Amino acid sequence: MSGLVTEDDLARARTDAAFRQQLFVDNLERLLEALKVMRKTNAPTPEAARQIREGVDLAVKLADRLQAASQDPDPQAA
């Protein structure tokens, strides 16, 4: 999966647990890569620091959802 998430992706993720989990994984990887690039900037601005904090918060939420999905026996959950 590449690019932005589409409405069709979101609709499928609501009904397909395996697709939903892969969507989480793919987007978590993209987010972590973007955070790595932002962290390497020479002179981070206050705005960049805020965006990095928000990205880290989102990464933690995605990781929590991935963990919950892998432990939940109900494929319609999450």
PQR file with spaces between the fields and no chain letter, atoms N, CA, C, O and H, PARSE charges and radii, in Angstrom:
ATOM       1  N    MET     1       0.842   -1.168    0.000 -0.4000 1.5000
ATOM       2  CA   MET     1       0.000    0.000    0.000 -0.0000 2.0000
ATOM       3  C    MET     1       0.892    1.237    0.000  0.5500 1.7000
ATOM       4  O    MET     1       1.878    1.297    0.735 -0.5500 1.4000
ATOM       5  N    SER     2       0.553    2.203   -0.807 -0.4000 1.5000
ATOM       6  CA   SER     2       1.360    3.423   -0.842 -0.0000 2.0000
ATOM       7  C    SER     2       0.444    4.616   -1.030  0.5500 1.7000
ATOM       8  O    SER     2      -0.715    4.472   -1.417 -0.5500 1.4000
ATOM       9  H    SER     2      -0.248    2.155   -1.404  0.4000 1.0000
ATOM      10  N    GLY     3       0.972    5.781   -0.753 -0.4000 1.5000
ATOM      11  CA   GLY     3       0.188    6.987   -0.931 -0.0000 2.0000
ATOM      12  C    GLY     3      -0.770    7.212    0.213  0.5500 1.7000
ATOM      13  O    GLY     3      -0.703    6.551    1.249 -0.5500 1.4000
ATOM      14  H    GLY     3       1.913    5.898   -0.438  0.4000 1.0000
ATOM      15  N    LEU     4      -1.664    8.161    0.002 -0.4000 1.5000
ATOM      16  CA   LEU     4      -2.624    8.508    1.031 -0.0000 2.0000
ATOM      17  C    LEU     4      -3.723    7.458    1.127  0.5500 1.7000
ATOM      18  O    LEU     4      -4.015    6.750    0.163 -0.5500 1.4000
ATOM      19  H    LEU     4      -1.719    8.698   -0.840  0.4000 1.0000
ATOM      20  N    VAL     5      -4.313    7.374    2.288 -0.4000 1.5000
ATOM      21  CA   VAL     5      -5.422    6.446    2.514 -0.0000 2.0000
ATOM      22  C    VAL     5      -6.663    7.030    1.860  0.5500 1.7000
ATOM      23  O    VAL     5      -6.979    8.207    2.035 -0.5500 1.4000
ATOM      24  H    VAL     5      -4.076    7.949    3.071  0.4000 1.0000
ATOM      25  N    THR     6      -7.358    6.196    1.108 -0.4000 1.5000
ATOM      26  CA   THR     6      -8.559    6.638    0.406 -0.0000 2.0000
ATOM      27  C    THR     6      -9.810    6.279    1.202  0.5500 1.7000
ATOM      28  O    THR     6      -9.751    5.515    2.165 -0.5500 1.4000
ATOM      29  H    THR     6      -7.101    5.240    0.966  0.4000 1.0000
ATOM      30  N    GLU     7     -10.924    6.834    0.789 -0.4000 1.5000
ATOM      31  CA   GLU     7     -12.205    6.479    1.410 -0.0000 2.0000
ATOM      32  C    GLU     7     -12.499    4.990    1.224  0.5500 1.7000
ATOM      33  O    GLU     7     -13.049    4.349    2.119 -0.5500 1.4000
ATOM      34  H    GLU     7     -10.971    7.454    0.006  0.4000 1.0000
ATOM      35  N    ASP     8     -12.132    4.439    0.061 -0.4000 1.5000
ATOM      36  CA   ASP     8     -12.321    3.005   -0.175 -0.0000 2.0000
ATOM      37  C    ASP     8     -11.486    2.174    0.794  0.5500 1.7000
ATOM      38  O    ASP     8     -11.941    1.143    1.290 -0.5500 1.4000
ATOM      39  H    ASP     8     -11.685    4.960   -0.666  0.4000 1.0000
ATOM      40  N    ASP     9     -10.247    2.633    1.063 -0.4000 1.5000
ATOM      41  CA   ASP     9      -9.397    1.938    2.040 -0.0000 2.0000
ATOM      42  C    ASP     9     -10.060    1.934    3.413  0.5500 1.7000
ATOM      43  O    ASP     9     -10.093    0.908    4.093 -0.5500 1.4000
ATOM      44  H    ASP     9      -9.878    3.470    0.660  0.4000 1.0000
ATOM      45  N    LEU    10     -10.581    3.077    3.810 -0.4000 1.5000
ATOM      46  CA   LEU    10     -11.225    3.174    5.122 -0.0000 2.0000
ATOM      47  C    LEU    10     -12.456    2.282    5.207  0.5500 1.7000
ATOM      48  O    LEU    10     -12.686    1.632    6.227 -0.5500 1.4000
ATOM      49  H    LEU    10     -10.554    3.910    3.258  0.4000 1.0000
ATOM      50  N    ALA    11     -13.243    2.251    4.141 -0.4000 1.5000
ATOM      51  CA   ALA    11     -14.428    1.395    4.127 -0.0000 2.0000
ATOM      52  C    ALA    11     -14.029   -0.077    4.232  0.5500 1.7000
ATOM      53  O    ALA    11     -14.648   -0.840    4.973 -0.5500 1.4000
ATOM      54  H    ALA    11     -13.055    2.780    3.313  0.4000 1.0000
ATOM      55  N    ARG    12     -13.010   -0.466    3.502 -0.4000 1.5000
ATOM      56  CA   ARG    12     -12.551   -1.853    3.557 -0.0000 2.0000
ATOM      57  C    ARG    12     -11.977   -2.189    4.932  0.5500 1.7000
ATOM      58  O    ARG    12     -12.184   -3.290    5.443 -0.5500 1.4000
ATOM      59  H    ARG    12     -12.507    0.155    2.900  0.4000 1.0000
ATOM      60  N    ALA    13     -11.262   -1.246    5.526 -0.4000 1.5000
ATOM      61  CA   ALA    13     -10.659   -1.471    6.841 -0.0000 2.0000
ATOM      62  C    ALA    13     -11.724   -1.712    7.916  0.5500 1.7000
ATOM      63  O    ALA    13     -11.462   -2.391    8.909 -0.5500 1.4000
ATOM      64  H    ALA    13     -11.094   -0.352    5.111  0.4000 1.0000
ATOM      65  N    ARG    14     -12.903   -1.168    7.721 -0.4000 1.5000
ATOM      66  CA   ARG    14     -13.983   -1.363    8.696 -0.0000 2.0000
ATOM      67  C    ARG    14     -14.505   -2.795    8.699  0.5500 1.7000
ATOM      68  O    ARG    14     -15.055   -3.255    9.699 -0.5500 1.4000
ATOM      69  H    ARG    14     -13.116   -0.616    6.914  0.4000 1.0000
ATOM      70  N    THR    15     -14.336   -3.494    7.594 -0.4000 1.5000
ATOM      71  CA   THR    15     -14.898   -4.844    7.499 -0.0000 2.0000
ATOM      72  C    THR    15     -13.853   -5.945    7.363  0.5500 1.7000
ATOM      73  O    THR    15     -14.180   -7.120    7.528 -0.5500 1.4000
ATOM      74  H    THR    15     -13.890   -3.120    6.781  0.4000 1.0000
ATOM      75  N    ASP    16     -12.622   -5.598    7.071 -0.4000 1.5000
ATOM      76  CA   ASP    16     -11.557   -6.588    6.820 -0.0000 2.0000
ATOM      77  C    ASP    16     -10.435   -6.387    7.838  0.5500 1.7000
ATOM      78  O    ASP    16      -9.618   -5.477    7.701 -0.5500 1.4000
ATOM      79  H    ASP    16     -12.356   -4.644    6.937  0.4000 1.0000
ATOM      80  N    ALA    17     -10.403   -7.246    8.861 -0.4000 1.5000
ATOM      81  CA   ALA    17      -9.442   -7.087    9.957 -0.0000 2.0000
ATOM      82  C    ALA    17      -7.995   -7.181    9.476  0.5500 1.7000
ATOM      83  O    ALA    17      -7.141   -6.427    9.942 -0.5500 1.4000
ATOM      84  H    ALA    17     -11.067   -7.985    8.973  0.4000 1.0000
ATOM      85  N    ALA    18      -7.713   -8.084    8.564 -0.4000 1.5000
ATOM      86  CA   ALA    18      -6.335   -8.230    8.073 -0.0000 2.0000
ATOM      87  C    ALA    18      -5.908   -6.980    7.304  0.5500 1.7000
ATOM      88  O    ALA    18      -4.781   -6.507    7.452 -0.5500 1.4000
ATOM      89  H    ALA    18      -8.407   -8.697    8.185  0.4000 1.0000
ATOM      90  N    PHE    19      -6.804   -6.457    6.492 -0.4000 1.5000
ATOM      91  CA   PHE    19      -6.505   -5.220    5.751 -0.0000 2.0000
ATOM      92  C    PHE    19      -6.304   -4.054    6.717  0.5500 1.7000
ATOM      93  O    PHE    19      -5.388   -3.248    6.552 -0.5500 1.4000
ATOM      94  H    PHE    19      -7.719   -6.841    6.371  0.4000 1.0000
ATOM      95  N    ARG    20      -7.174   -3.976    7.731 -0.4000 1.5000
ATOM      96  CA   ARG    20      -7.067   -2.907    8.728 -0.0000 2.0000
ATOM      97  C    ARG    20      -5.710   -2.965    9.431  0.5500 1.7000
ATOM      98  O    ARG    20      -5.056   -1.937    9.611 -0.5500 1.4000
ATOM      99  H    ARG    20      -7.918   -4.631    7.865  0.4000 1.0000
ATOM     100  N    GLN    21      -5.292   -4.159    9.823 -0.4000 1.5000
ATOM     101  CA   GLN    21      -4.010   -4.286   10.505 -0.0000 2.0000
ATOM     102  C    GLN    21      -2.865   -3.875    9.581  0.5500 1.7000
ATOM     103  O    GLN    21      -1.940   -3.188   10.014 -0.5500 1.4000
ATOM     104  H    GLN    21      -5.823   -4.994    9.677  0.4000 1.0000
ATOM     105  N    GLN    22      -2.918   -4.289    8.309 -0.4000 1.5000
ATOM     106  CA   GLN    22      -1.865   -3.903    7.369 -0.0000 2.0000
ATOM     107  C    GLN    22      -1.878   -2.396    7.129  0.5500 1.7000
ATOM     108  O    GLN    22      -0.824   -1.783    6.962 -0.5500 1.4000
ATOM     109  H    GLN    22      -3.669   -4.847    7.957  0.4000 1.0000
ATOM     110  N    LEU    23      -3.056   -1.804    7.113 -0.4000 1.5000
ATOM     111  CA   LEU    23      -3.173   -0.355    6.963 -0.0000 2.0000
ATOM     112  C    LEU    23      -2.486    0.349    8.136  0.5500 1.7000
ATOM     113  O    LEU    23      -1.761    1.324    7.942 -0.5500 1.4000
ATOM     114  H    LEU    23      -3.913   -2.302    7.249  0.4000 1.0000
ATOM     115  N    PHE    24      -2.718   -0.150    9.354 -0.4000 1.5000
ATOM     116  CA   PHE    24      -2.045    0.403   10.532 -0.0000 2.0000
ATOM     117  C    PHE    24      -0.531    0.265   10.405  0.5500 1.7000
ATOM     118  O    PHE    24       0.205    1.222   10.643 -0.5500 1.4000
ATOM     119  H    PHE    24      -3.308   -0.942    9.512  0.4000 1.0000
ATOM     120  N    VAL    25      -0.070   -0.916   10.033 -0.4000 1.5000
ATOM     121  CA   VAL    25       1.374   -1.166    9.920 -0.0000 2.0000
ATOM     122  C    VAL    25       2.007   -0.236    8.890  0.5500 1.7000
ATOM     123  O    VAL    25       3.022    0.405    9.163 -0.5500 1.4000
ATOM     124  H    VAL    25      -0.667   -1.694    9.840  0.4000 1.0000
ATOM     125  N    ASP    26       1.408   -0.169    7.717 -0.4000 1.5000
ATOM     126  CA   ASP    26       1.960    0.670    6.647 -0.0000 2.0000
ATOM     127  C    ASP    26       2.034    2.135    7.057  0.5500 1.7000
ATOM     128  O    ASP    26       3.032    2.810    6.807 -0.5500 1.4000
ATOM     129  H    ASP    26       0.583   -0.690    7.496  0.4000 1.0000
ATOM     130  N    ASN    27       0.976    2.617    7.684 -0.4000 1.5000
ATOM     131  CA   ASN    27       0.954    4.026    8.058 -0.0000 2.0000
ATOM     132  C    ASN    27       1.847    4.320    9.254  0.5500 1.7000
ATOM     133  O    ASN    27       2.390    5.419    9.360 -0.5500 1.4000
ATOM     134  H    ASN    27       0.165    2.069    7.888  0.4000 1.0000
ATOM     135  N    LEU    28       2.005    3.370   10.144 -0.4000 1.5000
ATOM     136  CA   LEU    28       2.949    3.543   11.241 -0.0000 2.0000
ATOM     137  C    LEU    28       4.370    3.639   10.692  0.5500 1.7000
ATOM     138  O    LEU    28       5.154    4.473   11.145 -0.5500 1.4000
ATOM     139  H    LEU    28       1.563    2.477   10.058  0.4000 1.0000
ATOM     140  N    GLU    29       4.704    2.799    9.728 -0.4000 1.5000
ATOM     141  CA   GLU    29       6.035    2.861    9.112 -0.0000 2.0000
ATOM     142  C    GLU    29       6.262    4.199    8.412  0.5500 1.7000
ATOM     143  O    GLU    29       7.337    4.787    8.530 -0.5500 1.4000
ATOM     144  H    GLU    29       4.067    2.121    9.360  0.4000 1.0000
ATOM     145  N    ARG    30       5.259    4.678    7.687 -0.4000 1.5000
ATOM     146  CA   ARG    30       5.378    5.979    7.013 -0.0000 2.0000
ATOM     147  C    ARG    30       5.562    7.106    8.019  0.5500 1.7000
ATOM     148  O    ARG    30       6.372    8.009    7.814 -0.5500 1.4000
ATOM     149  H    ARG    30       4.386    4.200    7.592  0.4000 1.0000
ATOM     150  N    LEU    31       4.801    7.043    9.110 -0.4000 1.5000
ATOM     151  CA   LEU    31       4.891    8.072   10.134 -0.0000 2.0000
ATOM     152  C    LEU    31       6.263    8.068   10.796  0.5500 1.7000
ATOM     153  O    LEU    31       6.858    9.128   10.992 -0.5500 1.4000
ATOM     154  H    LEU    31       4.142    6.309    9.277  0.4000 1.0000
ATOM     155  N    LEU    32       6.768    6.894   11.141 -0.4000 1.5000
ATOM     156  CA   LEU    32       8.081    6.810   11.780 -0.0000 2.0000
ATOM     157  C    LEU    32       9.185    7.312   10.845  0.5500 1.7000
ATOM     158  O    LEU    32      10.125    7.967   11.293 -0.5500 1.4000
ATOM     159  H    LEU    32       6.285    6.033   10.982  0.4000 1.0000
ATOM     160  N    GLU    33       9.076    7.011    9.569 -0.4000 1.5000
ATOM     161  CA   GLU    33      10.069    7.497    8.605 -0.0000 2.0000
ATOM     162  C    GLU    33      10.020    9.024    8.515  0.5500 1.7000
ATOM     163  O    GLU    33      11.064    9.676    8.475 -0.5500 1.4000
ATOM     164  H    GLU    33       8.312    6.479    9.205  0.4000 1.0000
ATOM     165  N    ALA    34       8.818    9.594    8.483 -0.4000 1.5000
ATOM     166  CA   ALA    34       8.687   11.058    8.430 -0.0000 2.0000
ATOM     167  C    ALA    34       9.248   11.697    9.701  0.5500 1.7000
ATOM     168  O    ALA    34       9.886   12.747    9.636 -0.5500 1.4000
ATOM     169  H    ALA    34       7.970    9.065    8.515  0.4000 1.0000
ATOM     170  N    LEU    35       9.017   11.076   10.844 -0.4000 1.5000
ATOM     171  CA   LEU    35       9.559   11.603   12.095 -0.0000 2.0000
ATOM     172  C    LEU    35      11.084   11.560   12.094  0.5500 1.7000
ATOM     173  O    LEU    35      11.742   12.476   12.587 -0.5500 1.4000
ATOM     174  H    LEU    35       8.499   10.223   10.897  0.4000 1.0000
ATOM     175  N    LYS    36      11.633   10.496   11.541 -0.4000 1.5000
ATOM     176  CA   LYS    36      13.091   10.374   11.473 -0.0000 2.0000
ATOM     177  C    LYS    36      13.677   11.500   10.616  0.5500 1.7000
ATOM     178  O    LYS    36      14.692   12.095   10.976 -0.5500 1.4000
ATOM     179  H    LYS    36      11.099    9.752   11.140  0.4000 1.0000
ATOM     180  N    VAL    37      13.040   11.786    9.495 -0.4000 1.5000
ATOM     181  CA   VAL    37      13.507   12.852    8.610 -0.0000 2.0000
ATOM     182  C    VAL    37      13.403   14.203    9.325  0.5500 1.7000
ATOM     183  O    VAL    37      14.331   15.010    9.268 -0.5500 1.4000
ATOM     184  H    VAL    37      12.215   11.302    9.202  0.4000 1.0000
ATOM     185  N    MET    38      12.281   14.446    9.991 -0.4000 1.5000
ATOM     186  CA   MET    38      12.099   15.716   10.700 -0.0000 2.0000
ATOM     187  C    MET    38      13.118   15.874   11.824  0.5500 1.7000
ATOM     188  O    MET    38      13.623   16.973   12.054 -0.5500 1.4000
ATOM     189  H    MET    38      11.527   13.790   10.037  0.4000 1.0000
ATOM     190  N    ARG    39      13.418   14.805   12.510 -0.4000 1.5000
ATOM     191  CA   ARG    39      14.358   14.848   13.634 -0.0000 2.0000
ATOM     192  C    ARG    39      15.763   15.213   13.174  0.5500 1.7000
ATOM     193  O    ARG    39      16.531   15.805   13.932 -0.5500 1.4000
ATOM     194  H    ARG    39      13.008   13.912   12.324  0.4000 1.0000
ATOM     195  N    LYS    40      16.101   14.867   11.946 -0.4000 1.5000
ATOM     196  CA   LYS    40      17.445   15.108   11.425 -0.0000 2.0000
ATOM     197  C    LYS    40      17.654   16.519   10.895  0.5500 1.7000
ATOM     198  O    LYS    40      18.757   16.853   10.464 -0.5500 1.4000
ATOM     199  H    LYS    40      15.477   14.386   11.330  0.4000 1.0000
ATOM     200  N    THR    41      16.623   17.350   10.917 -0.4000 1.5000
ATOM     201  CA   THR    41      16.800   18.722   10.428 -0.0000 2.0000
ATOM     202  C    THR    41      17.797   19.461   11.306  0.5500 1.7000
ATOM     203  O    THR    41      17.851   19.243   12.516 -0.5500 1.4000
ATOM     204  H    THR    41      15.727   17.079   11.267  0.4000 1.0000
ATOM     205  N    ASN    42      18.579   20.330   10.697 -0.4000 1.5000
ATOM     206  CA   ASN    42      19.661   21.025   11.407 -0.0000 2.0000
ATOM     207  C    ASN    42      19.158   21.999   12.459  0.5500 1.7000
ATOM     208  O    ASN    42      19.689   22.042   13.568 -0.5500 1.4000
ATOM     209  H    ASN    42      18.536   20.507    9.714  0.4000 1.0000
ATOM     210  N    ALA    43      18.150   22.773   12.126 -0.4000 1.5000
ATOM     211  CA   ALA    43      17.663   23.791   13.052 -0.0000 2.0000
ATOM     212  C    ALA    43      16.156   23.630   13.224  0.5500 1.7000
ATOM     213  O    ALA    43      15.382   24.341   12.584 -0.5500 1.4000
ATOM     214  H    ALA    43      17.718   22.738   11.225  0.4000 1.0000
ATOM     215  N    PRO    44      15.733   22.702   14.081 -0.5600 1.5000
ATOM     216  CA   PRO    44      14.286   22.501   14.227  0.2800 2.0000
ATOM     217  C    PRO    44      13.609   23.737   14.820  0.5500 1.7000
ATOM     218  O    PRO    44      14.091   24.322   15.790 -0.5500 1.4000
ATOM     219  N    THR    45      12.511   24.109   14.230 -0.4000 1.5000
ATOM     220  CA   THR    45      11.737   25.255   14.701 -0.0000 2.0000
ATOM     221  C    THR    45      10.771   24.786   15.791  0.5500 1.7000
ATOM     222  O    THR    45      10.552   23.585   15.947 -0.5500 1.4000
ATOM     223  H    THR    45      12.119   23.634   13.443  0.4000 1.0000
ATOM     224  N    PRO    46      10.203   25.709   16.531 -0.5600 1.5000
ATOM     225  CA   PRO    46       9.185   25.308   17.510  0.2800 2.0000
ATOM     226  C    PRO    46       8.012   24.569   16.850  0.5500 1.7000
ATOM     227  O    PRO    46       7.448   23.642   17.432 -0.5500 1.4000
ATOM     228  N    GLU    47       7.658   24.982   15.646 -0.4000 1.5000
ATOM     229  CA   GLU    47       6.575   24.301   14.914 -0.0000 2.0000
ATOM     230  C    GLU    47       6.975   22.868   14.578  0.5500 1.7000
ATOM     231  O    GLU    47       6.158   21.955   14.702 -0.5500 1.4000
ATOM     232  H    GLU    47       8.117   25.734   15.173  0.4000 1.0000
ATOM     233  N    ALA    48       8.210   22.660   14.158 -0.4000 1.5000
ATOM     234  CA   ALA    48       8.682   21.307   13.847 -0.0000 2.0000
ATOM     235  C    ALA    48       8.694   20.454   15.108  0.5500 1.7000
ATOM     236  O    ALA    48       8.333   19.277   15.063 -0.5500 1.4000
ATOM     237  H    ALA    48       8.874   23.402   14.058  0.4000 1.0000
ATOM     238  N    ALA    49       9.099   21.026   16.215 -0.4000 1.5000
ATOM     239  CA   ALA    49       9.101   20.285   17.480 -0.0000 2.0000
ATOM     240  C    ALA    49       7.682   19.885   17.865  0.5500 1.7000
ATOM     241  O    ALA    49       7.463   18.771   18.340 -0.5500 1.4000
ATOM     242  H    ALA    49       9.391   21.982   16.252  0.4000 1.0000
ATOM     243  N    ARG    50       6.721   20.776   17.668 -0.4000 1.5000
ATOM     244  CA   ARG    50       5.317   20.465   17.954 -0.0000 2.0000
ATOM     245  C    ARG    50       4.822   19.333   17.061  0.5500 1.7000
ATOM     246  O    ARG    50       4.134   18.422   17.522 -0.5500 1.4000
ATOM     247  H    ARG    50       6.899   21.681   17.282  0.4000 1.0000
ATOM     248  N    GLN    51       5.178   19.399   15.777 -0.4000 1.5000
ATOM     249  CA   GLN    51       4.759   18.362   14.841 -0.0000 2.0000
ATOM     250  C    GLN    51       5.381   17.012   15.199  0.5500 1.7000
ATOM     251  O    GLN    51       4.731   15.975   15.071 -0.5500 1.4000
ATOM     252  H    GLN    51       5.737   20.139   15.403  0.4000 1.0000
ATOM     253  N    ILE    52       6.628   17.024   15.644 -0.4000 1.5000
ATOM     254  CA   ILE    52       7.275   15.781   16.053 -0.0000 2.0000
ATOM     255  C    ILE    52       6.549   15.197   17.263  0.5500 1.7000
ATOM     256  O    ILE    52       6.293   13.994   17.307 -0.5500 1.4000
ATOM     257  H    ILE    52       7.157   17.867   15.748  0.4000 1.0000
ATOM     258  N    ARG    53       6.215   16.034   18.243 -0.4000 1.5000
ATOM     259  CA   ARG    53       5.476   15.543   19.418 -0.0000 2.0000
ATOM     260  C    ARG    53       4.135   14.950   19.004  0.5500 1.7000
ATOM     261  O    ARG    53       3.759   13.879   19.480 -0.5500 1.4000
ATOM     262  H    ARG    53       6.423   17.011   18.207  0.4000 1.0000
ATOM     263  N    GLU    54       3.409   15.636   18.121 -0.4000 1.5000
ATOM     264  CA   GLU    54       2.127   15.120   17.643 -0.0000 2.0000
ATOM     265  C    GLU    54       2.323   13.795   16.904  0.5500 1.7000
ATOM     266  O    GLU    54       1.527   12.868   17.061 -0.5500 1.4000
ATOM     267  H    GLU    54       3.714   16.506   17.734  0.4000 1.0000
ATOM     268  N    GLY    55       3.379   13.712   16.104 -0.4000 1.5000
ATOM     269  CA   GLY    55       3.657   12.479   15.371 -0.0000 2.0000
ATOM     270  C    GLY    55       3.972   11.326   16.303  0.5500 1.7000
ATOM     271  O    GLY    55       3.541   10.197   16.069 -0.5500 1.4000
ATOM     272  H    GLY    55       4.025   14.465   15.977  0.4000 1.0000
ATOM     273  N    VAL    56       4.716   11.604   17.352 -0.4000 1.5000
ATOM     274  CA   VAL    56       5.034   10.566   18.333 -0.0000 2.0000
ATOM     275  C    VAL    56       3.761   10.102   19.033  0.5500 1.7000
ATOM     276  O    VAL    56       3.555    8.903   19.221 -0.5500 1.4000
ATOM     277  H    VAL    56       5.066   12.521   17.542  0.4000 1.0000
ATOM     278  N    ASP    57       2.911   11.045   19.415 -0.4000 1.5000
ATOM     279  CA   ASP    57       1.636   10.674   20.042 -0.0000 2.0000
ATOM     280  C    ASP    57       0.805    9.778   19.121  0.5500 1.7000
ATOM     281  O    ASP    57       0.239    8.777   19.561 -0.5500 1.4000
ATOM     282  H    ASP    57       3.078   12.019   19.262  0.4000 1.0000
ATOM     283  N    LEU    58       0.738   10.144   17.852 -0.4000 1.5000
ATOM     284  CA   LEU    58      -0.008    9.349   16.880 -0.0000 2.0000
ATOM     285  C    LEU    58       0.623    7.967   16.698  0.5500 1.7000
ATOM     286  O    LEU    58      -0.093    6.970   16.599 -0.5500 1.4000
ATOM     287  H    LEU    58       1.198   10.957   17.494  0.4000 1.0000
ATOM     288  N    ALA    59       1.946    7.901   16.655 -0.4000 1.5000
ATOM     289  CA   ALA    59       2.634    6.616   16.514 -0.0000 2.0000
ATOM     290  C    ALA    59       2.308    5.701   17.681  0.5500 1.7000
ATOM     291  O    ALA    59       2.100    4.503   17.492 -0.5500 1.4000
ATOM     292  H    ALA    59       2.527    8.711   16.735  0.4000 1.0000
ATOM     293  N    VAL    60       2.261    6.252   18.885 -0.4000 1.5000
ATOM     294  CA   VAL    60       1.918    5.448   20.064 -0.0000 2.0000
ATOM     295  C    VAL    60       0.482    4.935   19.947  0.5500 1.7000
ATOM     296  O    VAL    60       0.213    3.775   20.257 -0.5500 1.4000
ATOM     297  H    VAL    60       2.430    7.226   19.039  0.4000 1.0000
ATOM     298  N    LYS    61      -0.433    5.787   19.503 -0.4000 1.5000
ATOM     299  CA   LYS    61      -1.826    5.349   19.333 -0.0000 2.0000
ATOM     300  C    LYS    61      -1.933    4.238   18.292  0.5500 1.7000
ATOM     301  O    LYS    61      -2.644    3.255   18.501 -0.5500 1.4000
ATOM     302  H    LYS    61      -0.214    6.729   19.251  0.4000 1.0000
ATOM     303  N    LEU    62      -1.225    4.394   17.167 -0.4000 1.5000
ATOM     304  CA   LEU    62      -1.247    3.347   16.141 -0.0000 2.0000
ATOM     305  C    LEU    62      -0.667    2.041   16.681  0.5500 1.7000
ATOM     306  O    LEU    62      -1.220    0.970   16.432 -0.5500 1.4000
ATOM     307  H    LEU    62      -0.647    5.192   16.998  0.4000 1.0000
ATOM     308  N    ALA    63       0.436    2.120   17.412 -0.4000 1.5000
ATOM     309  CA   ALA    63       1.050    0.927   17.978 -0.0000 2.0000
ATOM     310  C    ALA    63       0.106    0.260   18.978  0.5500 1.7000
ATOM     311  O    ALA    63       0.009   -0.967   19.016 -0.5500 1.4000
ATOM     312  H    ALA    63       0.886    2.990   17.614  0.4000 1.0000
ATOM     313  N    ASP    64      -0.588    1.061   19.785 -0.4000 1.5000
ATOM     314  CA   ASP    64      -1.570    0.499   20.727 -0.0000 2.0000
ATOM     315  C    ASP    64      -2.688   -0.231   19.993  0.5500 1.7000
ATOM     316  O    ASP    64      -3.105   -1.313   20.404 -0.5500 1.4000
ATOM     317  H    ASP    64      -0.510    2.057   19.754  0.4000 1.0000
ATOM     318  N    ARG    65      -3.168    0.362   18.910 -0.4000 1.5000
ATOM     319  CA   ARG    65      -4.240   -0.282   18.136 -0.0000 2.0000
ATOM     320  C    ARG    65      -3.759   -1.578   17.484  0.5500 1.7000
ATOM     321  O    ARG    65      -4.490   -2.567   17.430 -0.5500 1.4000
ATOM     322  H    ARG    65      -2.829    1.241   18.576  0.4000 1.0000
ATOM     323  N    LEU    66      -2.531   -1.558   16.997 -0.4000 1.5000
ATOM     324  CA   LEU    66      -1.964   -2.773   16.416 -0.0000 2.0000
ATOM     325  C    LEU    66      -1.863   -3.870   17.463  0.5500 1.7000
ATOM     326  O    LEU    66      -2.212   -5.022   17.202 -0.5500 1.4000
ATOM     327  H    LEU    66      -1.937   -0.754   17.041  0.4000 1.0000
ATOM     328  N    GLN    67      -1.393   -3.515   18.634 -0.4000 1.5000
ATOM     329  CA   GLN    67      -1.257   -4.495   19.702 -0.0000 2.0000
ATOM     330  C    GLN    67      -2.625   -5.023   20.122  0.5500 1.7000
ATOM     331  O    GLN    67      -2.787   -6.227   20.317 -0.5500 1.4000
ATOM     332  H    GLN    67      -1.110   -2.579   18.846  0.4000 1.0000
ATOM     333  N    ALA    68      -3.602   -4.145   20.263 -0.4000 1.5000
ATOM     334  CA   ALA    68      -4.945   -4.561   20.642 -0.0000 2.0000
ATOM     335  C    ALA    68      -5.556   -5.464   19.575  0.5500 1.7000
ATOM     336  O    ALA    68      -6.208   -6.459   19.894 -0.5500 1.4000
ATOM     337  H    ALA    68      -3.470   -3.166   20.104  0.4000 1.0000
ATOM     338  N    ALA    69      -5.342   -5.115   18.314 -0.4000 1.5000
ATOM     339  CA   ALA    69      -5.902   -5.913   17.216 -0.0000 2.0000
ATOM     340  C    ALA    69      -5.282   -7.304   17.178  0.5500 1.7000
ATOM     341  O    ALA    69      -5.964   -8.277   16.856 -0.5500 1.4000
ATOM     342  H    ALA    69      -4.813   -4.307   18.055  0.4000 1.0000
ATOM     343  N    SER    70      -4.007   -7.404   17.501 -0.4000 1.5000
ATOM     344  CA   SER    70      -3.358   -8.715   17.464 -0.0000 2.0000
ATOM     345  C    SER    70      -3.780   -9.582   18.638  0.5500 1.7000
ATOM     346  O    SER    70      -3.627  -10.802   18.579 -0.5500 1.4000
ATOM     347  H    SER    70      -3.454   -6.614   17.763  0.4000 1.0000
ATOM     348  N    GLN    71      -4.311   -8.988   19.709 -0.4000 1.5000
ATOM     349  CA   GLN    71      -4.731   -9.745   20.878 -0.0000 2.0000
ATOM     350  C    GLN    71      -6.237   -9.975   20.924  0.5500 1.7000
ATOM     351  O    GLN    71      -6.714  -10.754   21.749 -0.5500 1.4000
ATOM     352  H    GLN    71      -4.436   -7.997   19.758  0.4000 1.0000
ATOM     353  N    ASP    72      -6.988   -9.313   20.057 -0.4000 1.5000
ATOM     354  CA   ASP    72      -8.447   -9.386   20.073 -0.0000 2.0000
ATOM     355  C    ASP    72      -8.946  -10.534   19.186  0.5500 1.7000
ATOM     356  O    ASP    72      -8.678  -10.551   17.985 -0.5500 1.4000
ATOM     357  H    ASP    72      -6.600   -8.680   19.387  0.4000 1.0000
ATOM     358  N    PRO    73      -9.666  -11.486   19.772 -0.5600 1.5000
ATOM     359  CA   PRO    73     -10.170  -12.600   18.951  0.2800 2.0000
ATOM     360  C    PRO    73     -11.321  -12.199   18.032  0.5500 1.7000
ATOM     361  O    PRO    73     -11.649  -12.943   17.107 -0.5500 1.4000
ATOM     362  N    ASP    74     -11.944  -11.036   18.265 -0.4000 1.5000
ATOM     363  CA   ASP    74     -13.051  -10.565   17.437 -0.0000 2.0000
ATOM     364  C    ASP    74     -12.514   -9.799   16.247  0.5500 1.7000
ATOM     365  O    ASP    74     -12.015   -8.688   16.429 -0.5500 1.4000
ATOM     366  H    ASP    74     -11.678  -10.432   19.016  0.4000 1.0000
ATOM     367  N    PRO    75     -12.592  -10.342   15.015 -0.5600 1.5000
ATOM     368  CA   PRO    75     -12.024   -9.670   13.838  0.2800 2.0000
ATOM     369  C    PRO    75     -12.738   -8.385   13.470  0.5500 1.7000
ATOM     370  O    PRO    75     -12.200   -7.615   12.675 -0.5500 1.4000
ATOM     371  N    GLN    76     -13.938   -8.105   14.011 -0.4000 1.5000
ATOM     372  CA   GLN    76     -14.648   -6.878   13.694 -0.0000 2.0000
ATOM     373  C    GLN    76     -14.286   -5.743   14.638  0.5500 1.7000
ATOM     374  O    GLN    76     -14.732   -4.614   14.438 -0.5500 1.4000
ATOM     375  H    GLN    76     -14.376   -8.730   14.657  0.4000 1.0000
ATOM     376  N    ALA    77     -13.495   -6.016   15.654 -0.4000 1.5000
ATOM     377  CA   ALA    77     -13.133   -4.997   16.638 -0.0000 2.0000
ATOM     378  C    ALA    77     -12.114   -4.032   16.053  0.5500 1.7000
ATOM     379  O    ALA    77     -11.540   -4.275   14.991 -0.5500 1.4000
ATOM     380  H    ALA    77     -13.132   -6.934   15.817  0.4000 1.0000
ATOM     381  N    ALA    78     -11.902   -2.927   16.772 -0.4000 1.5000
ATOM     382  CA   ALA    78     -10.919   -1.874   16.454 -0.0000 2.0000
ATOM     383  C    ALA    78     -11.520   -0.936   15.542  0.5500 1.7000
ATOM     384  O    ALA    78     -10.876    0.033   15.139 -0.5500 1.4000
ATOM     385  H    ALA    78     -12.368   -2.730   17.634  0.4000 1.0000
